[in-house]
Amino acid sequence: MSVKVFFVGNPFGGDDGVGPALYSLLKDDSKLKDFELMEAGVIGFDMVSFIEDEDQVIIVDALKCVDENEVGEVKVLAESELEPEVSVVSEHDFGVEKTAQIMRMYKPRMKSLSIIGVKVKHLQGFSEQLTPRLQSILPRIKEDIRKSILELSR
């Protein structure tokens, strides 16, 4: 059994690229050396091909928020909290909610599936940059993500 952490998001979609940005910051982190970290971009349900039975899966993605004061907050969602008909997390292929359903259907022995969402407000159509606000708090977000990964893997 291994813990696989997928960092998803569109690096050309403004703050939707927070997943890949966090992967760049955490990929060589010594505290996460026992985890399989992968920048998944927008591959969506193709993540299933990287999962083995008994794996614990964590997906890091942008989480839409309305209130500017919530930007940068990290929220952990259990698989049971995802609603397939509502796009809570930014959309990649079918969206993370539908991807979670597909993962569970094809990998029923998967140990667990969790989502770590980073709250963002601006999901631009095309921008290679995170917004200045999100960029300025990225170091704190990185620490929150690391902590969440370690807690989920206990």
PyMOL commands that set and color helices and strands:
alter all, ss='L'
color gray80, all
select helices_A, chain A and resi 14-26+30-32+44-50+68-70+79-81+96-106+132-136+138-152
alter helices_A, ss='H'
color red, helices_A
select strands_A, chain A and resi 3-8+36-41+56-64+74-78+112-120
alter strands_A, ss='S'
color yellow, strands_A
deselect
rebuild
show_as cartoon
